[in-house]
Amino acid sequence: MALDYNIFLEVAVIPLDIILFCYLAMRYTNPTRVNIAFRRFAFVVTLTNIVDVATAVVTSAHARVPNWLHYLFNTLDSALAALSGFLFIYYIYAYSTMEQADLTRRNILNATLLGIDFLLLLTNPLTGWVFTYDAAGNYHHELLFMPVAYGFPILFFAIGSLYMLTHRQRYRKSQLLTMVVSAMLAGMLFLLQMLFFDTTLITFFIASIGVLIIFLSLETPEYVRLIQTTAELNEARAREAAVEAQERLSQEVLLALSKAVDAKDHYTNGHSGRVAEYAREIARRMGKSEQEQEEIYDLGLLHDIGKIGISEEIINKKGRLTDEEFAEIKRHTVIGWDILKTITEIPWLSKGARWHHERYDGRGYPDGLSGTEIPEEARIICLADSYDAMTSKRSYSFPRAQAEVRAEIDRCRGTQFDPDIARYLLDMIDEDTEYQLREIS
């Protein structure tokens, strides 16, 4: 049987395809993204080359084979051609450390294009839009033959090549040049076959040579390990940078909230910040870890966040509060708890807000907890808050002398304050010979 197509180039390269894929199957056992992607790409190019040759033989048989077999082979051939280009993109993306959301969007777009190509091919026996066969078994190109048979594969290879070029820092210059030249030659030969050499099968001969070039220039085991290690390092750096940025943002938000609270009280200036500093120093002296110290600091910053829900007239009232006003201002502990417990990423943040007015003897509010029933963090905040209240100007009092403050802290050990934690604050006062731990006007 005389063939309508020159198949010799593609036939000659099939053994090379099979040898290369067998080598990959035996040697590329490490299941990295790059290895998996390259094996799939090489396998589909090999399969497409074989099917392309088989399709040429079946098509040349004309009426000697039924038309359904013609449709089957040509549909499968065109679908595999598009899938080869799609898997080239998948392989290029495997080198990438792009954000998962961006990768998902790109994969959805590319999969949609592939789905459109498959849909046109699968419906072609009904629509006849891509190719048809007449009663004599002769093959005819229809309106959408060029876009479907050639356009989608070229588009996929172009998308992969474009992404590679825009992320060229991931490759050495020699490797990038090899990839670019290979992609350009493959694209030009695709166009030449499409426009001038329709009966010569050269497309997947070039694709097979391209796979070999990629293997020799990029896919040596040493380079794969290097790329994988580099990618993992970059991903780790990106995660670390994201965590640092989130921590900076969280700290800035906490500071902004604490300043918003302090702004409601005309007689406080940086109260929340000072309480946070005192609490952190107490925690340090108690032997807490750096992370625990920072958590205590954050608790101190937002311990009075509930005052946002209290009337400024009550907060800034000069003189003694009525029983009703005092009951209202006591609500700031519960309001603060309700605000902060909604921050699920930092579940411990609400402890200081609710319980910093509890007393060690159980006579505090809002829950009347006593002793170690009170969270340790809240017992620390309670001390720091009371100390700052005595050393700052308030609507109802002036700063006390340092000796008086120390005597009050010592007197209230075991009643208002945890006696063990209070000892650390007393040490801080004793070391502060110039009385710097106070509001400085």
C-alpha positions, 0 to 999 in steps of 0.5 A: 500500500502506497502511503499518502505521507512521508513518515520516515523521520518520525518512524526513525525517531520512535526508537529514540523516544522509547529508549529515552522514556525507558531510561527516565522510568528506571532512573527518575524514581525520585517523585519530585514535581520536575521529575514527574512532569518531565516523565509525563511530557516525554511519555506523551510525546513518544505516544503521540509520535507513534499515533501520528505515524499510525494515523498516517498509515490508517488515513492512507488506507482510504476506503479499505478501513471504515470511516469510524476508524479514520475518525478515531485515529485522527481525533486521538492524534490531534488530542495527543498533540494538544496534550503534549503542548499542555504537558510542556506547560506543566513541566515548565511550571514544575520549576516554578515557586509561584504562589498556589493561588496563581498556579491554580488560576493558570492551571484552570485557564490552560485546562479550559483551553485543552477542554475546548480543544477536546470538545471540538475534536469529540464533537467533530464526527457530528459537526464536521467542523475540523475534518471529514471523510467522504465515502471513498475514505478521502481526508478533508480539512474543514473550517476549524482544522488549522486552529484545532490540529495546529493552533492549540498545540502551538499555543500551549508551547508558546505559553510554556515558552513565554512563562520560561522567558519571563522567569529566565533567572531560574536558568543558566544562559546556555540552557535558556538559549537552548530552550529558546532556539528549540522552541523557535525551531519547533514552532517554525517547523510546525508552521512550515508543515501546516502551510507547505508540507502537509504530507510530510510528518516532521512535527513530532520528529522535532518534538522528540528531538526537543525532548532529547535536547531538554534532557541533555541540557536541563535534566541531568540528575545533578542539575535536577537536584540543584534546581530542586534544592534551589526551589525549596530554598526559595520557597522557604525564604518566601514563607519566612518573608510572608511570616515576617510580614504578617508579624509586622502587620499584626504588631502594627495593628495591635499598636494602632488599636492600643493607641485608639484606646488611649486616645479615649482617655484624656489623662493617659498618654501611652498607658497601654504601651507602658503596661505592655513593657512592664509586663514583658519585663516581669515575664522576662525575669520570671524566665519566660521564653522570648515568644512568651514575653512577646505574647505578654507584651501583646496582651498588655497592649490590648488589655483595655481594648474594651474601653472603646465601648465605654462612654468618654464622659465616664472614662474622663470624669473628674472625681468619684464615679457613681455606683452606676458609672463604676458598674458601666466602666467595669464592663470594659473587661467583658467588652474587650473579651468579646472583641478579642475572642473573635481573633481566632488566629490569636486565641490567647489574646483575650485573656488579659482583657477579661481578667486583668481586674481579677484579684488574687483574693477573689474580690475582683471582677468580672468573674471573681476568680482567685489565686491560680484560677486567674490565668498567669498572664492576667496576673502579670497584666494586673500588676503592670496595670496597677503600677502604671495607674499609680505612677501616672496622672489620672482624672482621679489622682496624681502620680505617687512617689516611688516609695509609696508605690513600692509600699502599696505593691508590697502591702497588696501581695497576696490580696490584690496581687499574686505574691510570687509575681509581685516580687519581680515587680518589687525587684524592678522598683528597687533597681530603678534608682532614678524612678524612670519606670513611670509616665514622663510628662 
